């Protein structure tokens, strides 16, 4: 499943990604779009982020994250890149 997100804040983007995850359990989700005009792309399954690309930085999470851990991971990674 592919979703397109165009958010003005990191928090809004994380909430939209999480909402798509909740609506589509046991499905690979390909998210792409912009956060405040900056491109990102992500491939995830449940709470596992296999690939996250944001402003030229590529990363991935461990598997088996809790929902809170999933949201914390995304917030932390987006903000780390934003502040670098």
C-alpha positions as CSV (number, residue, x, y, z in Angstrom):
1,X,0.0,0.0,0.0
2,X,1.3,3.5,-0.8
3,X,0.4,6.6,1.1
4,X,1.3,10.2,0.3
5,X,1.8,12.6,3.1
6,X,2.3,16.3,2.8
7,X,2.6,17.7,6.3
8,X,3.7,21.0,7.8
9,X,5.2,19.5,10.9
10,X,7.1,16.3,11.9
11,X,4.4,15.5,14.5
12,X,1.6,15.7,11.9
13,X,3.6,13.4,9.6
14,X,4.2,10.8,12.3
15,X,0.5,10.9,13.3
16,X,-0.5,10.3,9.6
17,X,2.0,7.4,9.2
18,X,0.7,5.9,12.5
19,X,-2.9,6.2,11.4
20,X,-2.1,4.4,8.1
21,X,-0.4,1.6,10.1
22,X,-3.4,1.2,12.3
23,X,-5.8,1.0,9.3
24,X,-3.6,-1.5,7.5
25,X,-2.3,-4.1,9.8
26,X,0.0,-6.9,8.4
27,X,0.6,-4.8,5.3
28,X,3.8,-3.3,3.9
29,X,3.3,0.5,3.7
30,X,5.3,2.7,1.4
31,X,5.0,6.3,2.6
32,X,6.3,9.3,0.8
33,X,5.8,13.0,0.7
34,X,7.0,16.1,2.3
35,X,7.4,17.5,5.8
36,X,7.4,21.3,5.6
37,X,8.5,21.0,2.0
38,X,11.3,18.5,2.6
39,X,11.0,15.1,0.9
40,X,10.9,11.8,2.8
41,X,10.2,8.2,1.9
42,X,9.6,5.2,4.2
43,X,8.9,1.5,3.9
44,X,7.4,-0.1,7.0
45,X,5.5,-3.2,8.2
46,X,3.6,-2.8,11.4
47,X,6.0,-1.0,13.8
48,X,9.1,-2.0,11.9
49,X,10.6,0.7,9.7
50,X,12.8,-1.1,7.2
51,X,13.9,2.1,5.4
52,X,13.5,5.7,6.3
53,X,15.0,8.4,4.0
54,X,14.8,12.1,4.9
55,X,17.0,14.8,3.5
56,X,19.6,12.4,2.2
57,X,19.9,10.4,5.4
58,X,18.9,6.8,5.4
59,X,18.0,4.7,8.5
60,X,15.9,1.8,9.7
61,X,14.5,0.7,13.1
62,X,14.7,-2.6,14.9
63,X,11.8,-4.9,14.6
64,X,9.2,-5.4,17.4
65,X,8.9,-1.9,18.5
66,X,5.9,-1.0,20.6
67,X,3.5,1.6,19.1
68,X,5.0,4.2,21.5
69,X,8.5,3.2,20.5
70,X,7.6,3.4,16.8
71,X,6.3,6.9,17.2
72,X,9.3,7.9,19.3
73,X,11.7,6.5,16.7
74,X,10.1,8.5,13.9
75,X,10.0,11.7,15.9
76,X,13.6,11.2,17.0
77,X,15.0,10.4,13.5
78,X,13.1,13.2,11.7
79,X,14.1,15.8,14.4
80,X,17.8,14.6,14.4
81,X,18.0,15.1,10.7
82,X,16.1,18.4,10.8
83,X,18.5,19.7,13.5
84,X,21.7,18.6,11.8
